[in-house]
Amino acid sequence: MSETEEIKPEQAEQAEPVEHQADEHSQHPSDWQYIKVAIFLAVLTAIEVFTYFESVHRLNNAAIFAVLIVIMILKFFYVAAWFMHLKFDSPLMRNIFLMGMGFALLVYLAMLTSFRIWA
């Protein structure tokens, strides 16, 4: 654009940077919160690994699968909420995502049942 051209008011509005609301930054988690979530996920992973040592826990297969599915759900939701920032997303988008994941979980459980994994 040359110096002689004038900037129209519509163009001036588009050229100005968008100011962030103060509450957006207050919702963003701190580094320590991410570290706490990572430690929690590491503990859940350790519990998952522990389920492979049958000589220690003596659980039957159905109990092991139930524990692993609960841990799988917890880990998924923590990763989606914190690291994919779903926790800070709009409620509509969060609910759409959660409904889809709930349906996927039901399909997964139906498939496990069809393979007779619980017996």
BAFI-3210 file (N, C-alpha, C; in Angstrom, 3 decimals, decimal comma, padded with zeros to 6 digits):
// residues 119
n [1|2|3|4|5|6|7|8|9|10|11|12|13|14|15|16|17|18|19|20|21|22|23|24|25|26|27|28|29|30|31|32|33|34|35|36|37|38|39|40|41|42|43|44|45|46|47|48|49|50|51|52|53|54|55|56|57|58|59|60|61|62|63|64|65|66|67|68|69|70|71|72|73|74|75|76|77|78|79|80|81|82|83|84|85|86|87|88|89|90|91|92|93|94|95|96|97|98|99|100|101|102|103|104|105|106|107|108|109|110|111|112|113|114|115|116|117|118|119]
n.u [000,859|000,608|001,879|000,094|-002,391|-005,447|-006,498|-009,323|-012,072|-013,102|-010,961|-009,101|-010,143|-009,834|-007,085|-006,197|-004,858|-006,372|-007,613|-007,049|-009,282|-009,205|-010,001|-009,522|-006,802|-006,570|-007,766|-006,050|-003,972|-001,288|002,260|002,882|000,424|000,158|002,306|001,448|-000,757|000,597|002,104|000,017|-000,990|001,233|001,234|-001,174|-000,415|001,583|000,006|-001,417|000,687|001,316|-000,822|-000,062|001,522|000,774|001,473|001,536|-000,947|-003,172|-005,721|-008,771|-009,447|-011,646|-011,799|-009,321|-009,630|-011,737|-010,520|-008,492|-010,025|-011,320|-009,079|-008,155|-010,224|-010,056|-007,429|-007,690|-009,613|-008,310|-006,070|-007,383|-008,795|-006,822|-004,382|-005,295|-006,807|-009,553|-010,958|-011,082|-012,578|-015,534|-018,747|-020,606|-019,032|-017,484|-019,460|-020,400|-018,084|-017,758|-020,101|-019,665|-017,400|-018,432|-020,218|-018,350|-017,020|-019,076|-019,400|-016,881|-016,971|-019,073|-017,877|-015,831|-017,427|-018,605|-016,450|-016,221|-014,666|-015,003|-015,493]
n.v [-001,158|002,179|005,367|007,358|006,268|005,915|004,471|002,649|002,734|000,114|-001,492|-000,708|-001,744|-004,453|-004,642|-004,186|-005,785|-008,575|-008,311|-010,261|-011,659|-011,095|-013,179|-015,462|-016,043|-016,555|-018,994|-020,784|-023,539|-023,874|-024,652|-026,405|-027,646|-029,168|-030,889|-032,267|-033,637|-035,228|-036,830|-038,191|-039,616|-041,222|-042,822|-044,214|-045,623|-047,236|-048,865|-050,176|-051,647|-053,254|-055,034|-057,027|-058,820|-061,676|-063,381|-061,842|-060,515|-062,245|-062,054|-062,742|-063,026|-061,414|-059,484|-058,248|-057,160|-055,396|-053,598|-052,599|-051,355|-049,324|-047,824|-047,145|-045,459|-043,365|-042,405|-041,612|-039,525|-037,701|-037,008|-035,950|-033,836|-032,184|-032,066|-031,842|-029,695|-029,806|-029,380|-026,672|-025,872|-024,850|-025,549|-026,790|-027,953|-029,658|-031,400|-032,611|-033,969|-035,700|-037,231|-038,623|-040,087|-041,609|-043,225|-044,594|-046,027|-047,742|-049,283|-050,485|-052,025|-053,733|-055,146|-056,454|-058,110|-059,660|-061,167|-062,802|-062,114|-061,690|-064,024]
n.w [000,000|-000,817|000,403|-000,123|-000,274|001,448|004,527|004,946|007,306|007,756|007,045|008,915|011,283|010,803|010,727|013,290|016,160|017,786|020,972|023,843|026,172|029,692|031,332|029,826|030,003|032,673|032,944|031,784|032,452|034,857|034,658|036,726|037,213|034,891|035,319|037,612|036,517|034,671|036,430|037,715|035,504|035,022|037,310|036,905|034,604|035,699|037,321|035,319|034,115|036,260|036,258|034,548|035,886|036,934|038,982|041,224|041,777|041,344|040,062|038,278|034,707|033,894|035,924|035,601|033,020|033,537|035,341|033,661|031,667|033,101|033,876|031,324|030,444|032,327|031,818|029,137|029,305|030,987|029,411|027,161|028,348|029,568|027,988|025,402|025,759|026,183|028,459|028,693|026,608|024,748|026,219|024,463|022,392|023,963|024,984|022,616|021,822|024,049|023,890|021,504|022,236|024,301|022,891|021,295|023,285|024,146|021,809|021,745|024,135|023,432|021,356|022,770|024,320|022,327|021,544|023,652|025,885|028,533|029,842]
ca.u [000,000|001,446|001,631|-001,008|-003,678|-006,033|-007,023|-010,744|-012,363|-013,277|-009,637|-008,426|-010,646|-009,255|-005,650|-005,888|-004,784|-007,491|-007,230|-007,560|-009,978|-008,388|-010,396|-008,971|-005,494|-006,699|-008,199|-004,977|-003,300|000,132|003,144|002,770|-000,791|000,494|003,192|000,612|-001,527|001,549|002,412|-001,170|-001,014|002,316|000,761|-002,139|000,347|002,231|-001,034|-001,646|001,802|001,187|-001,820|000,548|002,215|-000,263|001,946|001,413|-002,303|-004,092|-007,064|-009,224|-009,382|-012,709|-011,406|-008,210|-010,187|-012,513|-009,555|-007,825|-010,968|-011,493|-007,850|-008,147|-011,164|-009,471|-006,287|-008,162|-010,268|-007,313|-005,290|-008,253|-009,164|-005,700|-003,399|-006,017|-007,500|-011,003|-011,491|-011,236|-013,346|-016,923|-019,542|-021,224|-018,028|-017,116|-020,535|-020,387|-016,938|-018,012|-021,126|-019,000|-016,521|-019,285|-020,686|-017,200|-016,785|-020,113|-019,058|-015,715|-017,430|-019,862|-016,939|-015,198|-018,426|-018,796|-015,291|-016,318|-013,464|-015,348|-015,653]
ca.v [000,000|003,374|006,345|008,242|005,582|006,024|003,236|002,764|002,277|-001,339|-002,082|-000,412|-002,692|-005,756|-004,593|-004,124|-007,114|-008,928|-008,342|-011,424|-011,355|-011,408|-014,467|-016,559|-016,394|-017,077|-020,383|-021,634|-024,163|-023,592|-025,785|-027,344|-028,441|-030,177|-031,877|-033,111|-034,529|-036,208|-037,777|-039,027|-040,537|-042,193|-043,772|-045,092|-046,509|-048,226|-049,827|-051,011|-052,585|-054,188|-056,073|-058,100|-059,741|-062,519|-064,030|-060,906|-060,093|-063,395|-061,672|-063,454|-062,205|-060,403|-058,403|-057,524|-056,359|-054,307|-052,615|-051,962|-050,472|-048,130|-047,028|-046,623|-044,336|-042,275|-041,834|-040,914|-038,267|-036,753|-036,511|-035,094|-032,623|-031,299|-031,865|-031,401|-028,496|-029,989|-028,836|-025,234|-025,636|-024,474|-026,702|-027,489|-028,805|-030,689|-032,395|-033,368|-034,874|-036,728|-038,155|-039,494|-041,013|-042,555|-044,197|-045,429|-046,946|-048,783|-050,178|-051,256|-053,032|-054,723|-056,006|-057,334|-059,106|-060,595|-062,075|-063,562|-061,779|-061,600|-065,363]
ca.w [000,000|-000,874|001,454|-000,498|-000,114|002,779|005,105|005,252|008,680|007,804|006,992|010,179|012,275|010,521|010,943|014,710|016,781|018,654|022,382|024,568|027,414|030,869|031,921|029,041|030,521|034,034|032,866|031,284|033,590|035,052|034,385|037,839|037,018|033,872|035,939|038,474|035,645|034,129|037,508|037,873|034,367|035,225|038,329|036,236|033,723|036,563|037,698|034,130|033,983|037,373|035,955|033,758|036,770|037,517|040,208|042,336|042,123|041,292|039,628|037,081|033,487|033,869|036,828|034,970|031,925|034,122|035,852|032,520|030,973|033,935|033,748|029,958|030,385|033,113|031,105|027,945|029,641|031,486|028,273|026,338|029,078|029,882|026,930|024,200|026,232|026,130|029,706|028,539|025,391|024,993|026,669|023,330|021,752|024,924|025,040|021,355|021,906|025,052|023,384|020,533|022,939|025,017|021,902|020,926|024,395|024,082|020,695|022,181|025,096|022,689|020,637|023,756|024,692|021,216|021,533|024,914|026,642|029,951|030,435]
c.u [000,907|001,032|000,424|-002,362|-004,165|-006,525|-008,472|-010,999|-012,530|-011,920|-008,892|-008,878|-010,014|-007,770|-005,279|-005,835|-005,954|-006,972|-007,835|-008,247|-009,107|-008,733|-009,879|-007,633|-005,572|-007,130|-007,075|-004,191|-001,816|000,957|003,029|001,519|-000,556|001,388|002,393|-000,212|-000,613|001,920|001,239|-001,264|000,090|001,922|-000,249|-001,439|001,058|001,227|-001,359|-000,553|001,730|000,202|-001,227|001,274|001,191|000,183|001,772|-000,042|-003,340|-005,533|-007,462|-009,272|-010,436|-012,360|-010,273|-008,730|-010,984|-011,585|-008,891|-008,760|-011,199|-010,262|-007,762|-009,049|-010,590|-008,323|-006,738|-008,752|-009,295|-006,478|-006,135|-008,562|-007,994|-004,799|-004,031|-006,886|-009,022|-011,662|-011,810|-012,028|-014,778|-017,724|-020,185|-020,235|-017,602|-018,178|-020,608|-019,264|-017,206|-019,084|-020,517|-018,109|-017,312|-019,817|-019,552|-016,894|-017,822|-019,836|-017,881|-016,117|-018,268|-018,935|-016,220|-016,151|-018,620|-017,624|-015,212|-015,083|-013,736|-015,412|-014,366]
c.v [001,224|004,357|007,223|007,594|005,711|004,657|003,480|002,250|000,769|-002,037|-001,860|-001,376|-004,057|-005,778|-004,590|-005,533|-007,338|-009,027|-009,583|-010,956|-011,793|-012,775|-015,647|-017,007|-016,950|-018,542|-021,315|-022,220|-023,791|-024,834|-026,848|-028,209|-029,516|-031,267|-032,808|-034,097|-035,604|-037,244|-038,722|-040,050|-041,588|-043,244|-044,738|-046,076|-047,581|-049,286|-050,743|-052,054|-053,641|-055,314|-057,225|-059,131|-060,573|-063,171|-063,132|-060,678|-061,202|-063,005|-062,502|-062,491|-061,110|-059,221|-057,575|-056,630|-055,174|-053,206|-051,874|-051,009|-049,201|-047,230|-046,404|-045,392|-043,124|-041,601|-041,065|-039,560|-037,245|-036,174|-035,572|-033,781|-031,666|-031,029|-031,501|-030,187|-028,600|-029,399|-027,350|-024,866|-025,247|-025,720|-027,475|-028,444|-029,943|-031,781|-033,225|-034,395|-036,015|-037,715|-039,125|-040,512|-042,032|-043,632|-045,138|-046,443|-048,074|-049,774|-051,070|-052,353|-054,112|-055,680|-056,952|-058,445|-060,126|-061,563|-062,911|-063,325|-061,787|-062,971|-065,959]
c.w [000,000|000,207|001,142|-000,332|001,324|003,237|005,478|006,663|008,785|007,816|008,307|011,266|012,079|010,856|012,419|015,295|017,720|020,080|023,028|025,840|028,593|031,443|031,115|029,608|031,929|034,028|032,433|032,455|033,658|034,710|035,475|037,704|035,948|034,461|036,850|037,643|035,066|035,187|037,728|036,735|034,487|036,261|037,709|035,305|034,534|037,020|036,523|033,962|035,078|037,065|035,145|034,618|037,531|038,812|041,434|042,728|042,091|040,954|038,419|035,895|033,454|034,759|036,233|033,849|032,459|034,648|034,700|031,774|031,779|033,822|032,352|029,851|031,141|032,363|029,871|028,298|030,229|030,347|027,422|027,053|029,234|028,694|025,597|024,524|026,119|027,373|029,570|027,290|025,749|025,390|025,515|022,679|022,675|024,960|023,769|021,386|022,881|024,608|022,375|021,210|023,758|024,084|021,488|022,027|024,402|022,954|021,080|023,161|024,417|021,925|021,601|024,171|023,577|021,086|022,794|025,792|028,137|030,610|030,898]
res [m|s|e|t|e|e|i|k|p|e|q|a|e|q|a|e|p|v|e|h|q|a|d|e|h|s|q|h|p|s|d|w|q|y|i|k|v|a|i|f|l|a|v|l|t|a|i|e|v|f|t|y|f|e|s|v|h|r|l|n|n|a|a|i|f|a|v|l|i|v|i|m|i|l|k|f|f|y|v|a|a|w|f|m|h|l|k|f|d|s|p|l|m|r|n|i|f|l|m|g|m|g|f|a|l|l|v|y|l|a|m|l|t|s|f|r|i|w|a]
***
